[in-house]
Amino acid sequence: MAGKTLYDKIWETHLVKERDNGTALVYIDRHLIHEVTSPQAFEGLRLAGRSPWRAGANLATPDHNVPTTIDERSRGLAGIQDQVSKLQVKTLDENCREFNILEIEMNDERQGIVHVIG
């Protein structure tokens, strides 16, 4: 019998329950958050009067709207030319502070592409 793949090992350690119809309940131990799609989730929490469950399991970083030149990036939000992009990064910063979510901010040396740093 062949050894298990990394995928199989991760799946098995996170599987909570598998139903007869093939659907599965999987435990998610880390949530990665970025500036483009998270405002809706934070607003949903606000409207429901809720806070994130296990806030420490969340990690946020802006990545879609971060300037790529050193000059622009060193200026922080002022270095983001597009106003919608700037608003998205600013909103992520504010939401993370409000909901006590760890954020690797734009000028942090650890900042990178959210799908890679996770």
Biopython code that builds the backbone (N, CA, C, O; Angstrom):
import numpy as np
from Bio.PDB.StructureBuilder import StructureBuilder

atoms = [
    (1, "MET", "N", (0.841, -1.181, 0.000)),
    (1, "MET", "CA", (0.000, 0.000, 0.000)),
    (1, "MET", "C", (0.891, 1.250, 0.000)),
    (1, "MET", "O", (1.851, 1.339, 0.766)),
    (2, "ALA", "N", (0.570, 2.181, -0.840)),
    (2, "ALA", "CA", (1.355, 3.408, -0.966)),
    (2, "ALA", "C", (1.150, 4.300, 0.258)),
    (2, "ALA", "O", (0.111, 4.246, 0.916)),
    (3, "GLY", "N", (2.163, 5.123, 0.550)),
    (3, "GLY", "CA", (2.045, 6.076, 1.644)),
    (3, "GLY", "C", (1.001, 7.134, 1.325)),
    (3, "GLY", "O", (0.565, 7.268, 0.181)),
    (4, "LYS", "N", (0.615, 7.868, 2.326)),
    (4, "LYS", "CA", (-0.393, 8.909, 2.148)),
    (4, "LYS", "C", (0.253, 10.170, 1.584)),
    (4, "LYS", "O", (1.405, 10.486, 1.882)),
    (5, "THR", "N", (-0.507, 10.871, 0.774)),
    (5, "THR", "CA", (-0.042, 12.154, 0.255)),
    (5, "THR", "C", (-0.179, 13.202, 1.353)),
    (5, "THR", "O", (-0.879, 12.990, 2.343)),
    (6, "LEU", "N", (0.490, 14.323, 1.170)),
    (6, "LEU", "CA", (0.359, 15.428, 2.113)),
    (6, "LEU", "C", (-1.103, 15.858, 2.197)),
    (6, "LEU", "O", (-1.616, 16.129, 3.283)),
    (7, "TYR", "N", (-1.764, 15.917, 1.052)),
    (7, "TYR", "CA", (-3.183, 16.279, 1.029)),
    (7, "TYR", "C", (-3.991, 15.326, 1.908)),
    (7, "TYR", "O", (-4.801, 15.768, 2.723)),
    (8, "ASP", "N", (-3.773, 14.025, 1.747)),
    (8, "ASP", "CA", (-4.507, 13.032, 2.534)),
    (8, "ASP", "C", (-4.267, 13.227, 4.031)),
    (8, "ASP", "O", (-5.203, 13.149, 4.827)),
    (9, "LYS", "N", (-3.032, 13.478, 4.407)),
    (9, "LYS", "CA", (-2.703, 13.662, 5.819)),
    (9, "LYS", "C", (-3.390, 14.903, 6.394)),
    (9, "LYS", "O", (-3.939, 14.867, 7.495)),
    (10, "ILE", "N", (-3.350, 15.995, 5.637)),
    (10, "ILE", "CA", (-4.002, 17.226, 6.097)),
    (10, "ILE", "C", (-5.508, 17.016, 6.185)),
    (10, "ILE", "O", (-6.139, 17.410, 7.166)),
    (11, "TRP", "N", (-6.080, 16.396, 5.162)),
    (11, "TRP", "CA", (-7.525, 16.143, 5.148)),
    (11, "TRP", "C", (-7.935, 15.316, 6.365)),
    (11, "TRP", "O", (-8.888, 15.660, 7.064)),
    (12, "GLU", "N", (-7.226, 14.249, 6.606)),
    (12, "GLU", "CA", (-7.590, 13.345, 7.704)),
    (12, "GLU", "C", (-7.473, 14.013, 9.073)),
    (12, "GLU", "O", (-8.279, 13.743, 9.963)),
    (13, "THR", "N", (-6.483, 14.876, 9.245)),
    (13, "THR", "CA", (-6.324, 15.531, 10.546)),
    (13, "THR", "C", (-7.328, 16.662, 10.758)),
    (13, "THR", "O", (-7.509, 17.123, 11.885)),
    (14, "HIS", "N", (-7.980, 17.111, 9.692)),
    (14, "HIS", "CA", (-8.951, 18.196, 9.803)),
    (14, "HIS", "C", (-10.394, 17.738, 9.605)),
    (14, "HIS", "O", (-11.321, 18.527, 9.784)),
    (15, "LEU", "N", (-10.590, 16.500, 9.246)),
    (15, "LEU", "CA", (-11.935, 15.979, 9.012)),
    (15, "LEU", "C", (-12.660, 15.786, 10.340)),
    (15, "LEU", "O", (-12.193, 15.060, 11.217)),
    (16, "VAL", "N", (-13.800, 16.441, 10.472)),
    (16, "VAL", "CA", (-14.621, 16.303, 11.671)),
    (16, "VAL", "C", (-15.633, 15.187, 11.469)),
    (16, "VAL", "O", (-15.796, 14.317, 12.324)),
    (17, "LYS", "N", (-16.315, 15.224, 10.322)),
    (17, "LYS", "CA", (-17.335, 14.212, 10.045)),
    (17, "LYS", "C", (-17.547, 14.116, 8.544)),
    (17, "LYS", "O", (-17.557, 15.123, 7.837)),
    (18, "GLU", "N", (-17.715, 12.908, 8.076)),
    (18, "GLU", "CA", (-18.060, 12.692, 6.673)),
    (18, "GLU", "C", (-19.403, 11.976, 6.633)),
    (18, "GLU", "O", (-19.602, 10.958, 7.294)),
    (19, "ARG", "N", (-20.317, 12.527, 5.847)),
    (19, "ARG", "CA", (-21.660, 11.952, 5.752)),
    (19, "ARG", "C", (-21.721, 10.885, 4.674)),
    (19, "ARG", "O", (-20.838, 10.791, 3.822)),
    (20, "ASP", "N", (-22.773, 10.086, 4.724)),
    (20, "ASP", "CA", (-22.968, 9.017, 3.740)),
    (20, "ASP", "C", (-23.062, 9.552, 2.314)),
    (20, "ASP", "O", (-22.701, 8.859, 1.363)),
    (21, "ASN", "N", (-23.551, 10.798, 2.166)),
    (21, "ASN", "CA", (-23.696, 11.367, 0.824)),
    (21, "ASN", "C", (-22.394, 11.978, 0.294)),
    (21, "ASN", "O", (-22.374, 12.553, -0.794)),
    (22, "GLY", "N", (-21.306, 11.853, 1.068)),
    (22, "GLY", "CA", (-20.006, 12.330, 0.609)),
    (22, "GLY", "C", (-19.639, 13.724, 1.070)),
    (22, "GLY", "O", (-18.485, 14.127, 0.923)),
    (23, "THR", "N", (-20.585, 14.479, 1.627)),
    (23, "THR", "CA", (-20.234, 15.806, 2.128)),
    (23, "THR", "C", (-19.436, 15.664, 3.417)),
    (23, "THR", "O", (-19.590, 14.693, 4.158)),
    (24, "ALA", "N", (-18.590, 16.639, 3.664)),
    (24, "ALA", "CA", (-17.709, 16.554, 4.825)),
    (24, "ALA", "C", (-17.716, 17.859, 5.607)),
    (24, "ALA", "O", (-17.836, 18.945, 5.039)),
    (25, "LEU", "N", (-17.586, 17.730, 6.900)),
    (25, "LEU", "CA", (-17.390, 18.865, 7.782)),
    (25, "LEU", "C", (-15.905, 18.881, 8.124)),
    (25, "LEU", "O", (-15.374, 17.921, 8.682)),
    (26, "VAL", "N", (-15.244, 19.980, 7.784)),
    (26, "VAL", "CA", (-13.797, 20.078, 7.947)),
    (26, "VAL", "C", (-13.479, 21.209, 8.925)),
    (26, "VAL", "O", (-14.059, 22.290, 8.837)),
    (27, "TYR", "N", (-12.569, 20.961, 9.844)),
    (27, "TYR", "CA", (-12.128, 21.966, 10.803)),
    (27, "TYR", "C", (-11.106, 22.876, 10.129)),
    (27, "TYR", "O", (-10.109, 22.411, 9.578)),
    (28, "ILE", "N", (-11.369, 24.165, 10.183)),
    (28, "ILE", "CA", (-10.458, 25.151, 9.595)),
    (28, "ILE", "C", (-9.687, 25.795, 10.742)),
    (28, "ILE", "O", (-10.276, 26.445, 11.606)),
    (29, "ASP", "N", (-8.375, 25.614, 10.746)),
    (29, "ASP", "CA", (-7.592, 26.110, 11.874)),
    (29, "ASP", "C", (-6.919, 27.456, 11.629)),
    (29, "ASP", "O", (-6.333, 28.023, 12.550)),
    (30, "ARG", "N", (-6.990, 27.967, 10.429)),
    (30, "ARG", "CA", (-6.391, 29.264, 10.119)),
    (30, "ARG", "C", (-7.218, 29.947, 9.039)),
    (30, "ARG", "O", (-7.551, 29.339, 8.022)),
    (31, "HIS", "N", (-7.546, 31.215, 9.267)),
    (31, "HIS", "CA", (-8.249, 32.008, 8.260)),
    (31, "HIS", "C", (-7.300, 33.091, 7.770)),
    (31, "HIS", "O", (-6.738, 33.837, 8.572)),
    (32, "LEU", "N", (-7.124, 33.177, 6.479)),
    (32, "LEU", "CA", (-6.272, 34.197, 5.875)),
    (32, "LEU", "C", (-7.170, 35.282, 5.301)),
    (32, "LEU", "O", (-8.130, 34.996, 4.585)),
    (33, "ILE", "N", (-6.851, 36.518, 5.621)),
    (33, "ILE", "CA", (-7.705, 37.649, 5.270)),
    (33, "ILE", "C", (-6.890, 38.652, 4.461)),
    (33, "ILE", "O", (-5.732, 38.920, 4.781)),
    (34, "HIS", "N", (-7.498, 39.206, 3.411)),
    (34, "HIS", "CA", (-6.846, 40.285, 2.664)),
    (34, "HIS", "C", (-7.838, 41.428, 2.470)),
    (34, "HIS", "O", (-8.991, 41.344, 2.894)),
    (35, "GLU", "N", (-7.384, 42.471, 1.840)),
    (35, "GLU", "CA", (-8.146, 43.713, 1.794)),
    (35, "GLU", "C", (-9.299, 43.740, 0.799)),
    (35, "GLU", "O", (-10.165, 44.608, 0.907)),
    (36, "VAL", "N", (-9.344, 42.840, -0.149)),
    (36, "VAL", "CA", (-10.352, 42.944, -1.210)),
    (36, "VAL", "C", (-11.703, 42.370, -0.792)),
    (36, "VAL", "O", (-12.734, 43.007, -1.009)),
    (37, "THR", "N", (-11.713, 41.194, -0.205)),
    (37, "THR", "CA", (-12.998, 40.552, 0.104)),
    (37, "THR", "C", (-13.380, 40.584, 1.581)),
    (37, "THR", "O", (-14.489, 40.178, 1.927)),
    (38, "SER", "N", (-12.508, 41.047, 2.447)),
    (38, "SER", "CA", (-12.823, 41.009, 3.880)),
    (38, "SER", "C", (-13.785, 42.091, 4.369)),
    (38, "SER", "O", (-14.446, 41.861, 5.381)),
    (39, "PRO", "N", (-13.913, 43.251, 3.725)),
    (39, "PRO", "CA", (-14.829, 44.258, 4.270)),
    (39, "PRO", "C", (-16.261, 43.746, 4.446)),
    (39, "PRO", "O", (-16.939, 44.104, 5.410)),
    (40, "GLN", "N", (-16.711, 42.920, 3.524)),
    (40, "GLN", "CA", (-18.066, 42.389, 3.615)),
    (40, "GLN", "C", (-18.219, 41.494, 4.839)),
    (40, "GLN", "O", (-19.245, 41.540, 5.518)),
    (41, "ALA", "N", (-17.215, 40.689, 5.121)),
    (41, "ALA", "CA", (-17.268, 39.791, 6.285)),
    (41, "ALA", "C", (-17.262, 40.590, 7.590)),
    (41, "ALA", "O", (-18.026, 40.292, 8.508)),
    (42, "PHE", "N", (-16.409, 41.594, 7.666)),
    (42, "PHE", "CA", (-16.372, 42.422, 8.872)),
    (42, "PHE", "C", (-17.687, 43.171, 9.060)),
    (42, "PHE", "O", (-18.174, 43.297, 10.184)),
    (43, "GLU", "N", (-18.256, 43.661, 7.982)),
    (43, "GLU", "CA", (-19.541, 44.361, 8.081)),
    (43, "GLU", "C", (-20.633, 43.404, 8.545)),
    (43, "GLU", "O", (-21.502, 43.786, 9.329)),
    (44, "GLY", "N", (-20.594, 42.168, 8.068)),
    (44, "GLY", "CA", (-21.559, 41.164, 8.516)),
    (44, "GLY", "C", (-21.447, 40.910, 10.013)),
    (44, "GLY", "O", (-22.459, 40.773, 10.699)),
    (45, "LEU", "N", (-20.220, 40.847, 10.520)),
    (45, "LEU", "CA", (-20.023, 40.689, 11.966)),
    (45, "LEU", "C", (-20.596, 41.884, 12.720)),
    (45, "LEU", "O", (-21.266, 41.729, 13.741)),
    (46, "ARG", "N", (-20.320, 43.074, 12.201)),
    (46, "ARG", "CA", (-20.805, 44.294, 12.836)),
    (46, "ARG", "C", (-22.331, 44.304, 12.892)),
    (46, "ARG", "O", (-22.915, 44.567, 13.943)),
    (47, "LEU", "N", (-22.973, 44.017, 11.763)),
    (47, "LEU", "CA", (-24.440, 44.038, 11.690)),
    (47, "LEU", "C", (-25.073, 42.997, 12.602)),
    (47, "LEU", "O", (-26.158, 43.212, 13.143)),
    (48, "ALA", "N", (-24.390, 41.867, 12.770)),
    (48, "ALA", "CA", (-24.910, 40.793, 13.624)),
    (48, "ALA", "C", (-24.530, 40.991, 15.092)),
    (48, "ALA", "O", (-24.959, 40.226, 15.955)),
    (49, "GLY", "N", (-23.726, 42.019, 15.372)),
    (49, "GLY", "CA", (-23.290, 42.256, 16.738)),
    (49, "GLY", "C", (-22.372, 41.162, 17.258)),
    (49, "GLY", "O", (-22.381, 40.835, 18.445)),
    (50, "ARG", "N", (-21.586, 40.608, 16.360)),
    (50, "ARG", "CA", (-20.711, 39.488, 16.721)),
    (50, "ARG", "C", (-19.249, 39.885, 16.585)),
    (50, "ARG", "O", (-18.915, 40.897, 15.970)),
    (51, "SER", "N", (-18.398, 39.073, 17.165)),
    (51, "SER", "CA", (-16.959, 39.224, 16.980)),
    (51, "SER", "C", (-16.436, 37.909, 16.419)),
    (51, "SER", "O", (-17.101, 36.879, 16.530)),
    (52, "PRO", "N", (-15.264, 37.933, 15.825)),
    (52, "PRO", "CA", (-14.732, 36.689, 15.259)),
    (52, "PRO", "C", (-14.518, 35.636, 16.346)),
    (52, "PRO", "O", (-14.021, 35.940, 17.430)),
    (53, "TRP", "N", (-14.893, 34.414, 16.044)),
    (53, "TRP", "CA", (-14.607, 33.308, 16.940)),
    (53, "TRP", "C", (-13.143, 32.961, 16.739)),
    (53, "TRP", "O", (-12.686, 32.823, 15.605)),
    (54, "ARG", "N", (-12.412, 32.821, 17.821)),
    (54, "ARG", "CA", (-10.989, 32.505, 17.756)),
    (54, "ARG", "C", (-10.220, 33.543, 16.923)),
    (54, "ARG", "O", (-9.602, 33.209, 15.912)),
    (55, "ALA", "N", (-10.269, 34.774, 17.356)),
    (55, "ALA", "CA", (-9.601, 35.854, 16.619)),
    (55, "ALA", "C", (-8.135, 35.531, 16.352)),
    (55, "ALA", "O", (-7.589, 35.946, 15.330)),
    (56, "GLY", "N", (-7.498, 34.804, 17.247)),
    (56, "GLY", "CA", (-6.095, 34.446, 17.077)),
    (56, "GLY", "C", (-5.830, 33.482, 15.938)),
    (56, "GLY", "O", (-4.681, 33.285, 15.542)),
    (57, "ALA", "N", (-6.884, 32.879, 15.408)),
    (57, "ALA", "CA", (-6.724, 31.951, 14.278)),
    (57, "ALA", "C", (-6.764, 32.686, 12.945)),
    (57, "ALA", "O", (-6.650, 32.069, 11.886)),
    (58, "ASN", "N", (-6.924, 34.004, 13.000)),
    (58, "ASN", "CA", (-6.998, 34.810, 11.789)),
    (58, "ASN", "C", (-5.686, 35.544, 11.570)),
    (58, "ASN", "O", (-5.039, 35.984, 12.520)),
    (59, "LEU", "N", (-5.307, 35.670, 10.321)),
    (59, "LEU", "CA", (-4.112, 36.414, 9.942)),
    (59, "LEU", "C", (-4.458, 37.234, 8.709)),
    (59, "LEU", "O", (-4.920, 36.698, 7.701)),
    (60, "ALA", "N", (-4.229, 38.537, 8.800)),
    (60, "ALA", "CA", (-4.567, 39.430, 7.697)),
    (60, "ALA", "C", (-3.314, 40.085, 7.133)),
    (60, "ALA", "O", (-2.343, 40.335, 7.848)),
    (61, "THR", "N", (-3.360, 40.353, 5.843)),
    (61, "THR", "CA", (-2.321, 41.159, 5.212)),
    (61, "THR", "C", (-2.877, 41.755, 3.924)),
    (61, "THR", "O", (-3.580, 41.072, 3.179)),
    (62, "PRO", "N", (-2.570, 43.019, 3.653)),
    (62, "PRO", "CA", (-2.938, 43.557, 2.349)),
    (62, "PRO", "C", (-1.983, 42.979, 1.312)),
    (62, "PRO", "O", (-0.779, 42.895, 1.554)),
    (63, "ASP", "N", (-2.508, 42.584, 0.169)),
    (63, "ASP", "CA", (-1.584, 42.083, -0.855)),
    (63, "ASP", "C", (-1.989, 42.474, -2.266)),
    (63, "ASP", "O", (-1.122, 42.597, -3.132)),
    (64, "HIS", "N", (-3.253, 42.669, -2.524)),
    (64, "HIS", "CA", (-3.689, 42.978, -3.884)),
    (64, "HIS", "C", (-3.401, 44.431, -4.274)),
    (64, "HIS", "O", (-3.207, 44.728, -5.453)),
    (65, "ASN", "N", (-3.374, 45.320, -3.306)),
    (65, "ASN", "CA", (-3.254, 46.753, -3.591)),
    (65, "ASN", "C", (-1.975, 47.387, -3.056)),
    (65, "ASN", "O", (-1.885, 48.611, -2.961)),
    (66, "VAL", "N", (-1.004, 46.582, -2.712)),
    (66, "VAL", "CA", (0.251, 47.096, -2.163)),
    (66, "VAL", "C", (1.162, 47.540, -3.306)),
    (66, "VAL", "O", (1.399, 46.775, -4.240)),
    (67, "PRO", "N", (1.678, 48.777, -3.238)),
    (67, "PRO", "CA", (2.592, 49.239, -4.287)),
    (67, "PRO", "C", (3.826, 48.343, -4.387)),
    (67, "PRO", "O", (4.283, 47.772, -3.397)),
    (68, "THR", "N", (4.341, 48.238, -5.584)),
    (68, "THR", "CA", (5.502, 47.375, -5.799)),
    (68, "THR", "C", (6.819, 48.141, -5.832)),
    (68, "THR", "O", (7.886, 47.531, -5.764)),
    (69, "THR", "N", (6.764, 49.455, -5.935)),
    (69, "THR", "CA", (8.015, 50.217, -5.925)),
    (69, "THR", "C", (8.356, 50.622, -4.493)),
    (69, "THR", "O", (7.465, 50.884, -3.686)),
    (70, "ILE", "N", (9.633, 50.671, -4.190)),
    (70, "ILE", "CA", (10.087, 51.012, -2.840)),
    (70, "ILE", "C", (9.627, 52.413, -2.461)),
    (70, "ILE", "O", (9.210, 52.642, -1.326)),
    (71, "ASP", "N", (9.701, 53.354, -3.404)),
    (71, "ASP", "CA", (9.315, 54.738, -3.121)),
    (71, "ASP", "C", (7.846, 54.828, -2.719)),
    (71, "ASP", "O", (7.517, 55.429, -1.696)),
    (72, "GLU", "N", (6.963, 54.232, -3.523)),
    (72, "GLU", "CA", (5.528, 54.293, -3.203)),
    (72, "GLU", "C", (5.228, 53.558, -1.901)),
    (72, "GLU", "O", (4.480, 54.046, -1.054)),
    (73, "ARG", "N", (5.810, 52.405, -1.761)),
    (73, "ARG", "CA", (5.534, 51.570, -0.587)),
    (73, "ARG", "C", (6.006, 52.244, 0.700)),
    (73, "ARG", "O", (5.339, 52.144, 1.730)),
    (74, "SER", "N", (7.138, 52.923, 0.649)),
    (74, "SER", "CA", (7.682, 53.577, 1.845)),
    (74, "SER", "C", (6.789, 54.716, 2.330)),
    (74, "SER", "O", (6.915, 55.156, 3.473)),
    (75, "ARG", "N", (5.897, 55.194, 1.478)),
    (75, "ARG", "CA", (4.987, 56.280, 1.859)),
    (75, "ARG", "C", (3.698, 55.759, 2.483)),
    (75, "ARG", "O", (2.808, 56.547, 2.804)),
    (76, "GLY", "N", (3.586, 54.451, 2.659)),
    (76, "GLY", "CA", (2.389, 53.880, 3.283)),
    (76, "GLY", "C", (1.157, 54.113, 2.435)),
    (76, "GLY", "O", (1.216, 54.034, 1.208)),
    (77, "LEU", "N", (0.042, 54.401, 3.084)),
    (77, "LEU", "CA", (-1.213, 54.621, 2.350)),
    (77, "LEU", "C", (-1.089, 55.749, 1.331)),
    (77, "LEU", "O", (-1.715, 55.700, 0.272)),
    (78, "ALA", "N", (-0.290, 56.759, 1.644)),
    (78, "ALA", "CA", (-0.108, 57.881, 0.718)),
    (78, "ALA", "C", (0.535, 57.428, -0.590)),
    (78, "ALA", "O", (0.403, 58.103, -1.611)),
    (79, "GLY", "N", (1.225, 56.299, -0.567)),
    (79, "GLY", "CA", (1.871, 55.785, -1.771)),
    (79, "GLY", "C", (0.948, 55.012, -2.692)),
    (79, "GLY", "O", (1.338, 54.653, -3.802)),
    (80, "ILE", "N", (-0.272, 54.752, -2.244)),
    (80, "ILE", "CA", (-1.242, 54.044, -3.088)),
    (80, "ILE", "C", (-2.013, 55.090, -3.878)),
    (80, "ILE", "O", (-2.746, 55.894, -3.303)),
    (81, "GLN", "N", (-1.848, 55.080, -5.193)),
    (81, "GLN", "CA", (-2.440, 56.108, -6.039)),
    (81, "GLN", "C", (-3.940, 55.931, -6.244)),
    (81, "GLN", "O", (-4.695, 56.901, -6.184)),
    (82, "ASP", "N", (-4.368, 54.713, -6.481)),
    (82, "ASP", "CA", (-5.781, 54.443, -6.750)),
    (82, "ASP", "C", (-6.588, 54.589, -5.460)),
    (82, "ASP", "O", (-6.271, 53.962, -4.450)),
    (83, "GLN", "N", (-7.627, 55.416, -5.498)),
    (83, "GLN", "CA", (-8.396, 55.717, -4.290)),
    (83, "GLN", "C", (-9.170, 54.514, -3.749)),
    (83, "GLN", "O", (-9.296, 54.360, -2.534)),
    (84, "VAL", "N", (-9.682, 53.670, -4.622)),
    (84, "VAL", "CA", (-10.402, 52.469, -4.177)),
    (84, "VAL", "C", (-9.422, 51.513, -3.498)),
    (84, "VAL", "O", (-9.728, 50.938, -2.454)),
    (85, "SER", "N", (-8.256, 51.350, -4.093)),
    (85, "SER", "CA", (-7.224, 50.490, -3.506)),
    (85, "SER", "C", (-6.800, 51.007, -2.138)),
    (85, "SER", "O", (-6.660, 50.239, -1.186)),
    (86, "LYS", "N", (-6.599, 52.314, -2.053)),
    (86, "LYS", "CA", (-6.202, 52.932, -0.785)),
    (86, "LYS", "C", (-7.271, 52.690, 0.280)),
    (86, "LYS", "O", (-6.952, 52.359, 1.422)),
    (87, "LEU", "N", (-8.536, 52.856, -0.095)),
    (87, "LEU", "CA", (-9.638, 52.649, 0.842)),
    (87, "LEU", "C", (-9.691, 51.196, 1.320)),
    (87, "LEU", "O", (-9.962, 50.937, 2.492)),
    (88, "GLN", "N", (-9.434, 50.258, 0.421)),
    (88, "GLN", "CA", (-9.462, 48.848, 0.812)),
    (88, "GLN", "C", (-8.378, 48.531, 1.843)),
    (88, "GLN", "O", (-8.640, 47.823, 2.815)),
    (89, "VAL", "N", (-7.176, 49.043, 1.643)),
    (89, "VAL", "CA", (-6.082, 48.793, 2.588)),
    (89, "VAL", "C", (-6.372, 49.486, 3.919)),
    (89, "VAL", "O", (-6.173, 48.903, 4.985)),
    (90, "LYS", "N", (-6.837, 50.723, 3.853)),
    (90, "LYS", "CA", (-7.173, 51.474, 5.072)),
    (90, "LYS", "C", (-8.277, 50.763, 5.851)),
    (90, "LYS", "O", (-8.214, 50.674, 7.077)),
    (91, "THR", "N", (-9.275, 50.262, 5.151)),
    (91, "THR", "CA", (-10.386, 49.561, 5.798)),
    (91, "THR", "C", (-9.912, 48.274, 6.457)),
    (91, "THR", "O", (-10.363, 47.936, 7.551)),
    (92, "LEU", "N", (-9.006, 47.552, 5.799)),
    (92, "LEU", "CA", (-8.452, 46.343, 6.414)),
    (92, "LEU", "C", (-7.733, 46.700, 7.713)),
    (92, "LEU", "O", (-7.927, 46.036, 8.731)),
    (93, "ASP", "N", (-6.909, 47.738, 7.684)),
    (93, "ASP", "CA", (-6.194, 48.176, 8.886)),
    (93, "ASP", "C", (-7.179, 48.470, 10.022)),
    (93, "ASP", "O", (-6.992, 48.019, 11.152)),
    (94, "GLU", "N", (-8.221, 49.225, 9.707)),
    (94, "GLU", "CA", (-9.211, 49.616, 10.720)),
    (94, "GLU", "C", (-9.979, 48.407, 11.249)),
    (94, "GLU", "O", (-10.192, 48.277, 12.455)),
    (95, "ASN", "N", (-10.391, 47.526, 10.344)),
    (95, "ASN", "CA", (-11.149, 46.346, 10.769)),
    (95, "ASN", "C", (-10.310, 45.430, 11.654)),
    (95, "ASN", "O", (-10.811, 44.879, 12.634)),
    (96, "CYS", "N", (-9.047, 45.269, 11.312)),
    (96, "CYS", "CA", (-8.179, 44.406, 12.117)),
    (96, "CYS", "C", (-7.986, 44.985, 13.515)),
    (96, "CYS", "O", (-7.969, 44.247, 14.501)),
    (97, "ARG", "N", (-7.843, 46.296, 13.599)),
    (97, "ARG", "CA", (-7.724, 46.928, 14.920)),
    (97, "ARG", "C", (-9.021, 46.750, 15.714)),
    (97, "ARG", "O", (-8.994, 46.386, 16.889)),
    (98, "GLU", "N", (-10.150, 47.011, 15.061)),
    (98, "GLU", "CA", (-11.448, 46.917, 15.747)),
    (98, "GLU", "C", (-11.744, 45.508, 16.256)),
    (98, "GLU", "O", (-12.266, 45.343, 17.359)),
    (99, "PHE", "N", (-11.414, 44.499, 15.462)),
    (99, "PHE", "CA", (-11.769, 43.121, 15.806)),
    (99, "PHE", "C", (-10.597, 42.318, 16.385)),
    (99, "PHE", "O", (-10.691, 41.102, 16.550)),
    (100, "ASN", "N", (-9.489, 43.016, 16.691)),
    (100, "ASN", "CA", (-8.329, 42.372, 17.319)),
    (100, "ASN", "C", (-7.785, 41.206, 16.487)),
    (100, "ASN", "O", (-7.542, 40.116, 17.004)),
    (101, "ILE", "N", (-7.601, 41.462, 15.197)),
    (101, "ILE", "CA", (-7.055, 40.477, 14.262)),
    (101, "ILE", "C", (-5.594, 40.841, 13.980)),
    (101, "ILE", "O", (-5.289, 41.996, 13.680)),
    (102, "LEU", "N", (-4.705, 39.873, 14.073)),
    (102, "LEU", "CA", (-3.300, 40.113, 13.741)),
    (102, "LEU", "C", (-3.182, 40.454, 12.258)),
    (102, "LEU", "O", (-3.647, 39.708, 11.396)),
    (103, "GLU", "N", (-2.555, 41.590, 11.980)),
    (103, "GLU", "CA", (-2.348, 42.008, 10.590)),
    (103, "GLU", "C", (-0.860, 42.211, 10.338)),
    (103, "GLU", "O", (-0.172, 42.883, 11.107)),
    (104, "ILE", "N", (-0.385, 41.629, 9.267)),
    (104, "ILE", "CA", (0.961, 41.924, 8.785)),
    (104, "ILE", "C", (0.772, 43.099, 7.828)),
    (104, "ILE", "O", (0.366, 42.924, 6.680)),
    (105, "GLU", "N", (1.073, 44.286, 8.320)),
    (105, "GLU", "CA", (0.761, 45.505, 7.579)),
    (105, "GLU", "C", (1.673, 45.705, 6.375)),
    (105, "GLU", "O", (2.683, 45.023, 6.203)),
    (106, "MET", "N", (1.280, 46.657, 5.560)),
    (106, "MET", "CA", (1.904, 46.895, 4.264)),
    (106, "MET", "C", (3.426, 47.059, 4.327)),
    (106, "MET", "O", (4.128, 46.545, 3.456)),
    (107, "ASN", "N", (3.943, 47.754, 5.325)),
    (107, "ASN", "CA", (5.387, 48.005, 5.393)),
    (107, "ASN", "C", (6.130, 47.038, 6.308)),
    (107, "ASN", "O", (7.313, 47.232, 6.588)),
    (108, "ASP", "N", (5.456, 46.018, 6.766)),
    (108, "ASP", "CA", (6.099, 44.985, 7.586)),
    (108, "ASP", "C", (6.940, 44.103, 6.663)),
    (108, "ASP", "O", (6.483, 43.728, 5.583)),
    (109, "GLU", "N", (8.150, 43.771, 7.073)),
    (109, "GLU", "CA", (9.020, 42.950, 6.214)),
    (109, "GLU", "C", (8.446, 41.558, 5.965)),
    (109, "GLU", "O", (8.863, 40.885, 5.022)),
    (110, "ARG", "N", (7.504, 41.115, 6.786)),
    (110, "ARG", "CA", (6.881, 39.799, 6.601)),
    (110, "ARG", "C", (5.725, 39.834, 5.606)),
    (110, "ARG", "O", (5.221, 38.786, 5.204)),
    (111, "GLN", "N", (5.304, 41.033, 5.206)),
    (111, "GLN", "CA", (4.155, 41.156, 4.306)),
    (111, "GLN", "C", (4.456, 40.485, 2.982)),
    (111, "GLN", "O", (5.571, 40.563, 2.467)),
    (112, "GLY", "N", (3.459, 39.831, 2.447)),
    (112, "GLY", "CA", (3.624, 39.177, 1.157)),
    (112, "GLY", "C", (2.271, 38.759, 0.606)),
    (112, "GLY", "O", (1.234, 39.232, 1.070)),
    (113, "ILE", "N", (2.280, 37.898, -0.358)),
    (113, "ILE", "CA", (1.047, 37.414, -0.973)),
    (113, "ILE", "C", (0.353, 36.502, 0.025)),
    (113, "ILE", "O", (0.944, 35.537, 0.510)),
    (114, "VAL", "N", (-0.894, 36.809, 0.327)),
    (114, "VAL", "CA", (-1.614, 36.103, 1.388)),
    (114, "VAL", "C", (-1.641, 34.592, 1.169)),
    (114, "VAL", "O", (-1.556, 33.831, 2.132)),
    (115, "HIS", "N", (-1.757, 34.152, -0.068)),
    (115, "HIS", "CA", (-1.843, 32.720, -0.347)),
    (115, "HIS", "C", (-0.484, 32.020, -0.238)),
    (115, "HIS", "O", (-0.413, 30.791, -0.220)),
    (116, "VAL", "N", (0.581, 32.803, -0.167)),
    (116, "VAL", "CA", (1.920, 32.232, -0.020)),
    (116, "VAL", "C", (2.340, 32.230, 1.448)),
    (116, "VAL", "O", (2.891, 31.242, 1.933)),
    (117, "ILE", "N", (2.085, 33.327, 2.156)),
    (117, "ILE", "CA", (2.532, 33.405, 3.546)),
    (117, "ILE", "C", (1.756, 32.473, 4.460)),
    (117, "ILE", "O", (2.240, 32.108, 5.532)),
    (118, "GLY", "N", (0.547, 32.083, 4.043)),
    (118, "GLY", "CA", (-0.278, 31.178, 4.865)),
    (118, "GLY", "C", (0.334, 29.847, 4.963)),
    (118, "GLY", "O", (-0.218, 28.960, 5.613)),
]
sb = StructureBuilder()
sb.init_structure("model")
sb.init_model(0)
sb.init_chain("A")
sb.init_seg("    ")
for serial, (resi, resn, name, xyz) in enumerate(atoms, 1):
    if name == "N":
        sb.init_residue(resn, " ", resi, " ")
    sb.init_atom(name, np.array(xyz, "f"), 0.0, 1.0, " ", f" {name:<3s}", serial, name[0])
structure = sb.get_structure()
